[in-house]
Amino acid sequence: MLIKNINLIDGTGNELQKEVDVLIEDNQFKTIGKNLENPDHEIIDGRNKYLLPGIIDSHVHIMEEMRPLDEKLTTPFSYTFYRAIDHLRRTVNCGITTVRDALGADQGIKEAVQDGLILGPRMQISINALTITGGHGDKLTKSGITMPSFIEDYPGLPTGICDGVEEVRKKVREMLRAGADVIKVHATGGVTSPTDHPDFTQFSIEELKVMVEEAQFRGNRKVMAHAQGLQGVKNCIAAGIHSIEHGIYLDDEAIESMKNQGIFLVPTLLAPVSVIEFADELGMSEASIQKSKEVLDAHTSSFTKAVNAGVKIAMGTDAGVFKHGTNLRELALMVEHGMTPMQAIVASTKVSAECLGYDDEIGTVEAGKKADFIIVDDNPLNNIGLLKNPNNIKIVSIDGKIVKNYDEN
């Protein structure tokens, strides 16, 4: 296809390019320039519109969407998979063309998307998260009753509970065997945990190092760490973890170490905000609501300090803890707490591609990269908030194939 006279935000951080032509061939960006012509190509009139790279969400839970306990108890096991089809569709419709699933999606979901059986973004999956007994991810409550989850363990999604170096080593290998592209670990407690707190530390440095080592053995795969409390974050830094998810309680030392070691921060600012906003609808427990309120100020403060220090920040939302399709509210929060609109867009495209290890293929609109892009009517550099409404995302393309064309509806 040939997109004519479009205003281009290419994701590199360079200034807006006005009224350029974008030529796409063989599912890739071929040429970006002026006065391009090719009568054999489909022509898209981009006049007065804006083209951005496809947005990358570095932290989602495609299989999950929080809901009240009674609904969880009465939902058949397989129904969750059919519900995920809608989650994937909403994710694409809001402008996201690639995700890193942080727990819950299995190899079958990924292959169904790859094969075109269902519509969804490009997926990188972690299968299930490693967690300690009694930690974030252990569903056994104080009453002795196991808390119903959005999806229970099954052969394609082995349990993540492990304790001690050798159990951890085996568990990493199980996740890789199940198809994990990245290893996920709960290095601290969390907001939605029934028996712990975000500041609680999980796993020793030795255990975390084994995760990194085993992941590297299999094609240099990376480890992403749910890490909210400060000591857990510092343990992850010492172990060589690739990305810190959430990073609620950060001090200057942790931030400086992350910057020096090139460790990514995936802040998920939207997660606690949405837990509070949609508590009743999502069936959130009172404990989760109170913990979300408790961490808000520390979360945004840590994010602002990381931005100012120059830490590599990749956009991630934790969608699934709240409603899929509302993901791009995250960009407005990033701007509210210290980023420029351009920085937020680069974090959501170029830097997120780097975090996922896909930067040679996607993340920017450059010749030779896959033609993942979105088109909107107005300039998000003037109003980043326009991106949060899926109706404002007029066209979505993945691999040069238009998967949403709102103007045709």
N, C-alpha and C positions, 0 to 999 in steps of 0.2 A: 504494500500500500504506500501511498504518498500523501503525507499530511502537509497541506499548504498554508503558509502565512500564520503559523502558530507562534505564540509567545512561549519561549522555552526556559524552564528552570531545570537545569540538567543534573542537579544533585551533587555536583562537585564543589559547590560553594561559589562558583563564578556568578557574575551578575546575570540578571535576566537578559535573554537574547530575544529581541523583538522581531516578529514577522519573519521567521525562518521556515524553511522546508525540511521535513524529516522523511527520508526515504528508507523503507523497510523491505528487505529481501531475505529469503531463506530464514525467516523468523528472527532476524537480527536487524539492529540499526545499521544501515549501510552508509548513508551520507547525511550530514547535517549541513545545510548551506542555504544559499539564496537562488531563486529562479530555477529550481530543479524541475525537470519535466520527464515524464515517462507515461505515455498514453496507454500502456498495457496494464498499468497498476490501478487498483481502486484508489480513488481520490477522496480524501477527507478535507473539507473546508475548515481550517482552524482559525479563521479570522476572528479576532477579538476573544479568543479562548486561550487557555494556558495548559501546557503539557508538562508533567512531572514524571520522574521514574515511578514505577510501581512501588507502593509503600511496603516496607518489611516490618512485621511485628515479631520481635525476637523472643517473646514470651507469651504463649497462649496455652489454653487447655481446650482443644477442639471438642473432645468427648464430653466436656462438662459444661453445665450451666446450673449454678446453684438454684435450688428450689426447696420448698418446705419438706420437712421430714416425712409427713404422711404421704406425700407424692412419691418420695424415694421408695418408701416401703411398698407401694402398690404398683410400681412400674416394673414390667417384665424385663428381664436381663437384656434381651435382644433389642428392645425398643430404644435403648440408648444409642445404638448404632444408627438407627433411622433418624433419630433426632439430630445426630451429628451432621447428617446431610444438610439440614437447614442451617446449622452453625457455619458450615463451610461456605454455603451460598451467601449468607449474610456477610461473612468475612470478605469475600470477593467483592460484593456489591458496595462495600464501604471503601474500596480502593486498595485493599491489601492483596498483593500478588504472591507473597512468600511469607511463611511463618516458621518459627521454631517452636515445636510443641514441647512444653515443659513437663509433661506427665499425662498419660492417658491414651494417646493415639498409638495404635499398633501398626505393624507392617501392612496389614490388610487394608486399613484406611488409606495409608500412603499410596499403595499400589492402585487402589480403586481410583484415586485422583489422577495418578500418573497415566493410567490406561484410558482415561476419559469416561469411565463408568459413572462417575459423579463429578460435579463441578466443585472445584476447590483451588486454593492457592498451592503453589509449590511448597512441599513440606520437608522439614528436617525434624526427626522425632527422637525422643529420649526413652520411650517405652514407659518406664516407671522410675520414680525417684528413690534413691538409697536413703534409708532413714534408720535411726537407732531404735531399739526397743523403748517405748514410752515417749518417743519424740514426735516431731511434726511429720505426720504420715502414718503413725501407729493409730489405728482407729479404735483401739480398746479404751473405753471410758472408765472413770472412777467407779462406776456402778458395776463394772464387770461385763457390761453389754458392749458389743462392737457397734460403733456408729456406722449406719449405712452410708456407703460412698456413692458417688455418681456412677461408678462401675467397679465391680468386684474383681479380684484377681482371677485370672484364667490362664491357660497355656500361653496365649500370645501376650499376656501382661503379667509376668511373674511378680510376686510380692517383692518389695524393696527392703524389707527389714533385715538388717545384718549388724553384727557386733564383733569387733576385733578384726585385726588385719587380714587374717585368712578368710574369714566369712565375707569381708568386703571384697577381697580379690575375686572370690567365686561369684559374688553377686554382680560385679561389673561384667564378668564373662557371660553370665546369664543374660544380662541386658543386651550385650553385643550380639549374642547368639539369636536373640529375639528380633534383632534388626535395628538396634539403636545407632543413630548417626552421631549422637552426643550423649554423654553421661550426665545425668542430673543427680545432685545430692542435696539433701536438706542439712545444711551445716549449722542451722540454728532452729529454734522454735518458730512459731508463726502466729499470725492473727487468727486463723481459722482452726487452730489445733484445740482439741478438747482438754488436753492435760499439760500444756506447756505455754511459755511466754516467748515473744519475739527475741528477747534478750538472752534466752537460754542457749548454751553452746552444745552442739552435737558433734560427735566424731573428734578424734585426736588428730594432730598434724600427721602422725604416722599413717593413720587410716586414710586420710585425704590424699597423701602422697601416693599411696598404692592405687587409688582411683586414677590419678593422673598418669601414673606409670602404665597401668593396664590399658587405658584408653589410647595412649601413644603407641603401644605395641600394634594396635589394629588400625593402620592407616593414619596415624597421627591424629586420632580423634581427640576432642576437647572435653573438658568438664565444666558444666555450668552449676553454680551453687546458689541455692536459696540461702541467703545470708543476710540476716536483719540486725542481730546484735553485734556489737563491736568486736568482742573477742572471737566470735565465729568468723567474722570478716577477716580479722588478722590471721587466724589459722589458715584460711583459704589462701591468703596472699603468700604466707610462708610455704604453702604446699604447691604453689604454682598453678592455682585454679585459673581458668581462662576468663570467666566472667562472673561478676557478683550481681545476683538478682535481688532487687529491692534496695539493699544497702541503706537501711533506715537510720542506723546509728553509726555514723562515720566521724572520726576525728581527723585532725590535720596530718597525723602520722600515717594513718591508713590511706588517706587521699594521696599523699605524696608517694607512698609505696606503689599504689595502683598506677599512678601516672608514670613513674620510673620503670615499672615492669610491663607497661602496656596492657594492663588488665582492664577489661571493659566493665562499665557499670550499666546495668539495665534497670532503670529506676522504678518502673511500674507505678507512677504517681497516681494513676487513676484507680488502682485497686482499693485502697482504704476509703477513698472518696465515694466510690460506688457502693461499697459495702454499707456505708452509712445511709446513702441516699435511697437505696432500694432494699433496705433491711427486711421490711415486712414481705415484700413481693418475692424476695429470694429465700426467705425462711432462715435468715441469719440468726444465730444464737445471741443472747444478750452479752455473753462473754466476748464474742467476736466483734460486736458493735463497740463495746467499751474499749477493747484493745485497738480497734481502728481509730477511735477518737484520740486515744492516748499517744499514738505514734505520728499523727498528722504533722505536727510542728517540727519534730525531729526529722521526719522524712524529707520535707521540703527544704529544711535548712541544710541537710547533708547534700541534697541534690544541688542546691545553689553553690555551696562551697566546692563541689566537684567540678561544676561548670567553670567557675572562676579560676580553678587550678589547672584546667586543661586536661582533665581525665577524659578518656575516650568513652563517649556515652552513646549507646545503641538504644533505639526506641523499643520498648516492650510494655505490654499493658496488663498482663495476667487475665485477659479475657477468658471467660468461663467462670471465674469467681464472680463476674458480673455478665451483662448481656453481650453476646457476640454482635458485631456490627456497630457498636458504639466506640470502637477502639480508638478512632482518631481524635477523640476528646483529649487524648494524652498530649497531643502537640500543643494545644492551647494551654494546658497545665505546665508544660515545659517552658513555654514563653512567659507565662505568668511568674514563674519562679527563676528566671534568670537568662534564658536563651533568647536570641533574636529569632524571628520567624525563619530566616535562612538557616540558622544553626539547627533548629528543630527539624526542618526538612532534610538537611544533610544527615542528621542523626537517624532519621527514619528511612534513609535510602543508602547512601554510600557507607556510613559507619556501621549500620546494621548488616550490610552485605559483608563487610570486613569481619564482623563478629561471627557470622555464620560460616566464614571461609568461602564465600561465593563472590568475592569482589572482582574476580576475573571474568565473571559471567553476567552479573546483574548489579543494580544499585545506582547506576548513572546512565544517562542517555549519551552514549558514545559509540562510535563506529566499532562493530565487532561484538557488541554485547547483546544479550537477548532482549527482544523488544517487549519488555514489561513497561507499561506506562499507564497513566491516568490523564484524563482531560477534564478540566473544570471551566466554568464560564468566567470566573473572576479571579483576581490576583491574590493568592494566599499570602504573599509577602505583605500585603496591605491589611489582610484580615485572615489570620491563620485559623480562626474559629469556623470559617466556612467549611473546612474539611470535615468537621465532626458530623455534618448532616449527610448521610449517604445519598440523598436526593441531589446534592450538589456535585456528586461524582458522576459525570455524564457518560464517560467512556472508560472502560477498563480493558487492558490488553495483557495477556500472558503469553509469552513466546510468540508474539506477533499475531495472535489470534484474539479478536475482540470477543470477550466473554460477557460484557455488559455494554449496552448502547441505550442509555436512558432516553435519548432524543427520539428513538424509534418507538418507544412505548406509548 
